Amino acid sequence: MSETRKVKVGVVGVGVLGRHHARLYKASENAEVIGIYDVSDECARRVGEEFGLKVFPTPEALAAECEALSIAVPATKHHDIGMPLLRMNKHILMEKPLCVTVEEGADIVNEAKKRGLVLGVGHVERFNPAMDYLEKRQAKTRFIEAHRLSQYPPARPGQHRRGTEVSVVLDLMIHDLDLILTMINSDIERIDAIGIPILSKTEDLVSVRIKFTNGSAANITASRVSTEPMRRFRVFQDDAYISMDYGNHSGMVFRKNRVGLAKKAISLNEKNALADELEDFLAAVRQTIDTGTLVEPKVSGEQGLRALELAVEITNQIHAYNDKYGFQFA
């Protein structure tokens, strides 16, 4: 495969997020979009007409003509959709979370590894310019505070509200769990978690404190019933405090010096994090095919599984806490 040849790619699931996968692949110089699939014929037809893409009747029919695929279906379907495509030896970019159970996630990771296939997981915040800045300064991290708040997702005729098939831990908080695990390279010593469902059947509001064996700690709050959206990540280091706002790609650094604290505003370059994620996946696929040696994307299946394991542990602890105190929710 030459450097100029495009990767033949398809998109399975073209709802809110999958539509953007299709749009960005279509605009990429490194992708040849073979087509799309969606369980909703109307949704598939609409997106196919919008971007001039062929609609396929099944994921397998689409995969038969592709080298790689994005999977952007509800999390509860990731294992059912992903495993057959991996068995067809197709490279996969799976939207987050990797799966809804650790067992399913491990199946996906092991199948991809066994076949030497690229498996990326859509933790798009790893491509946020704010994270580019933070990763360069991760070594001295002692405490992290993260808030990820969103409004309740709108109703969809005949379907559950987007993301509510799983807890807000797997829906939203998992982004920050992945970032925290990236910033703090240490085993976990203790987790304290509480959460409640408010408008859906799964947890809509969750607060977690994590303590690591190296002495670092993190407080994380996630809500999908907030009146105002918020995506903030604060990092306290040995010699600095860094506050990042993912929403407007800006931040502030307070760094100790001989006379006190020096304050510096950070204006981060705007970029399309999802486009960068897709390009990273395409590059890994191309290099893997070219060399015959697996090249991992920035967020690998193993990293996605690590975040999933922590998210599931948090969710299990919330359920145990509610059961212990007899909390019941309608």
Residue pairs with C-beta under 8 A, 6 or more apart in sequence:
1 286
1 289
1 290
3 286
3 290
5 286
6 29
6 30
6 31
6 32
7 30
7 31
7 32
7 67
7 68
7 282
7 285
7 286
7 289
8 32
8 34
8 65
8 66
8 67
8 68
9 25
9 31
9 32
9 33
9 34
9 66
9 67
9 68
9 69
9 70
9 282
10 33
10 34
10 35
10 36
10 37
10 56
10 62
10 63
10 65
10 66
10 68
10 69
10 70
11 18
11 21
11 22
11 25
11 33
11 36
11 37
11 69
11 70
11 72
12 18
12 36
12 37
12 38
12 59
12 62
12 69
12 70
12 71
12 72
12 73
12 81
12 85
13 37
13 38
13 39
13 71
13 72
13 73
13 74
13 81
13 95
14 21
14 22
14 36
14 37
14 38
14 43
14 44
14 47
14 72
15 38
15 40
15 43
15 72
15 162
16 162
17 72
17 95
18 36
18 38
18 47
18 70
18 72
18 73
18 95
19 47
19 50
20 274
21 70
21 72
21 274
21 278
22 33
22 36
22 47
22 51
22 53
23 51
24 272
24 274
24 275
24 278
25 31
25 33
25 70
25 278
26 33
26 51
26 52
26 53
27 275
28 275
28 278
28 279
28 282
30 279
30 282
30 283
30 286
31 278
31 282
33 51
33 53
34 54
34 62
34 65
34 66
35 48
35 53
35 54
35 55
35 56
35 62
35 65
36 44
36 47
36 48
36 53
36 54
36 55
36 56
36 62
37 44
37 55
37 56
37 57
37 58
37 59
37 61
37 62
38 44
38 47
38 55
39 73
44 55
45 55
47 53
48 54
48 55
56 62
59 69
59 81
59 84
59 85
60 84
60 85
60 88
62 69
63 69
63 85
63 88
63 90
64 88
66 90
67 90
67 91
67 285
67 289
68 90
68 91
68 92
68 93
68 118
68 281
68 282
68 285
69 85
69 90
69 91
69 92
69 93
70 92
70 93
70 95
70 278
70 281
71 78
71 81
71 82
71 85
71 92
71 93
71 94
71 95
72 95
72 122
73 81
73 95
74 160
74 165
75 95
75 97
75 99
75 100
75 165
75 166
75 170
75 171
76 100
76 165
76 166
78 94
78 95
78 97
78 98
78 99
78 100
78 104
78 108
79 99
79 100
79 104
79 107
79 108
82 92
82 94
82 99
82 108
83 107
83 108
83 111
85 92
86 92
86 108
86 111
86 112
86 115
86 117
86 119
87 111
89 115
89 117
90 117
91 117
91 118
91 119
91 281
91 284
91 285
91 288
92 108
92 112
92 117
92 118
92 119
92 120
93 120
93 121
93 122
93 277
93 278
93 281
93 297
94 108
94 119
94 120
94 121
94 122
94 301
94 304
95 121
95 122
96 121
96 122
96 123
96 124
96 174
96 175
96 178
96 304
96 307
97 105
97 121
97 166
97 170
97 174
97 304
97 307
97 308
97 311
98 105
98 108
98 109
98 121
98 301
98 304
98 305
98 307
98 308
99 105
99 107
99 108
99 308
100 166
100 170
101 312
102 305
102 308
102 309
102 312
105 304
105 305
105 308
105 309
106 305
108 119
108 301
109 119
109 301
109 302
109 304
109 305
111 117
112 118
112 119
112 301
113 119
113 301
116 288
116 294
117 288
117 294
118 281
118 284
118 285
118 288
118 294
118 295
118 296
118 297
119 297
119 300
119 301
119 304
120 277
120 280
120 281
120 284
120 297
120 298
120 299
120 300
120 301
121 299
121 300
121 301
121 303
121 304
121 307
122 277
122 299
123 174
123 175
123 178
123 299
123 303
123 304
123 307
124 175
124 273
124 274
124 277
125 131
125 175
125 176
125 178
125 179
125 246
125 273
126 178
126 179
126 182
126 277
126 298
126 299
127 271
127 273
127 274
127 276
127 277
127 280
127 298
128 246
128 249
128 273
129 249
129 268
129 269
129 270
129 271
129 273
130 233
130 244
130 245
130 246
130 249
130 251
130 268
131 179
131 182
132 268
133 242
133 244
133 251
133 266
133 268
134 179
134 183
134 233
134 235
134 242
134 244
135 182
135 183
137 235
137 237
137 240
137 242
138 182
138 183
138 184
138 185
140 237
140 238
140 239
140 240
141 183
141 184
141 216
141 235
141 236
141 237
142 215
142 216
142 217
142 236
142 237
142 238
143 216
143 217
143 218
143 219
143 235
143 236
144 180
144 183
144 184
144 216
144 217
144 218
144 219
144 220
144 233
144 234
144 235
144 236
145 218
145 219
145 220
145 233
145 234
145 236
146 176
146 179
146 180
146 218
146 219
146 220
146 221
146 232
146 233
146 234
147 220
147 221
147 222
147 230
147 231
147 232
148 172
148 173
148 175
148 176
148 220
148 221
148 222
148 223
148 230
148 231
149 221
149 222
149 223
149 224
149 226
149 228
149 229
149 230
149 231
150 172
150 223
150 224
150 226
150 229
151 224
151 225
151 226
151 227
151 228
151 229
152 161
152 199
152 204
152 224
152 225
153 161
153 162
153 163
153 164
153 224
154 161
154 162
155 161
156 162
160 200
161 200
163 171
163 172
163 224
164 171
164 200
164 201
164 202
164 204
164 224
165 202
166 202
167 195
167 202
167 203
167 206
167 315
167 318
168 195
168 202
168 203
168 204
168 205
168 206
168 222
168 223
168 224
169 177
169 195
169 203
169 206
169 208
169 222
169 311
169 314
169 315
169 318
170 308
170 311
170 312
170 315
171 222
171 224
172 222
172 223
172 224
173 206
173 208
173 220
173 222
173 311
173 314
174 307
174 308
174 311
176 220
176 222
176 233
177 220
177 307
177 310
177 311
177 314
178 299
178 303
178 304
178 306
178 307
179 233
180 210
180 218
180 220
181 303
181 306
181 307
181 310
182 303
183 235
184 212
184 214
184 216
184 218
185 214
186 212
186 213
186 214
186 216
187 212
187 213
188 210
188 211
188 212
188 213
188 310
189 211
189 212
189 213
190 210
190 211
191 208
191 209
191 210
191 211
191 313
191 314
191 317
192 208
192 209
192 317
193 206
193 207
193 208
193 209
193 314
193 317
193 318
193 321
194 206
194 207
194 208
194 318
194 321
195 203
195 205
195 206
195 207
195 315
195 318
196 203
196 204
196 205
196 322
196 327
196 329
197 203
197 204
197 329
198 204
198 205
198 225
199 225
203 315
203 318
204 223
204 224
204 225
205 222
205 223
205 224
205 225
206 220
206 221
206 222
206 223
206 314
206 318
207 219
207 220
207 221
208 218
208 219
208 220
208 221
208 314
209 217
209 218
209 219
209 220
210 217
210 218
210 220
211 217
212 218
229 247
230 247
231 245
231 246
231 247
232 243
232 244
232 245
232 246
233 243
233 244
233 246
234 241
234 242
234 243
234 244
235 241
235 242
235 243
235 244
239 255
239 256
240 253
240 254
240 255
240 256
241 253
241 254
242 251
242 252
242 253
242 254
243 251
243 252
243 253
244 250
244 251
244 266
245 251
249 268
249 269
249 270
250 265
250 266
250 267
250 268
251 265
251 266
251 268
252 263
252 264
252 265
252 266
253 263
253 264
253 266
254 261
254 262
254 263
254 264
255 261
255 262
255 264
256 262
277 298
277 299
280 297
280 298
281 297
283 295
283 297
284 295
284 296
284 297
287 295
288 294
288 295
321 327
322 328
322 329
